[in-house]
Amino acid sequence: MAIIQERPKRKKTGGRYIAYRKKRFHALGRDQIEVRIGAGKTQSVRGRGGNLKSRAITVKEANILDLKTKKFRKAEILSVSDNKANQHYIRRNTITKGAVIETSAGPAKVTNRPGQEGYINAILLEK
């Protein structure tokens, strides 16, 4: 069954909304991809208007911004040390926006959505 990003079938009270139309292609959603640490692998997905969206499946490097020097550099991702979205993501090394990752440059916080953009940007945290 398709995932739809429209109004839900039920109200907050538990009552049912009356369907005013059928499902539409532009309201189609997709399953979440859990981005993990590994050899860099992406998947292209067709978006609305024929645009292509690159979704990361596994990632081994991150673009790290050092706030002191104001420069980006690539660093290898070692593990996930904290993830506010879900504590089980730490054990599975799943990377989401807001996750704190251990890199070769030091701990960094992810600032983008790798499952929707295909790469990881992060800010280097103070040690």
Order of alpha helices (4+ residues) and beta strands (2+ residues): beta-beta-beta-beta-beta-alpha-beta-beta-beta-alpha-beta
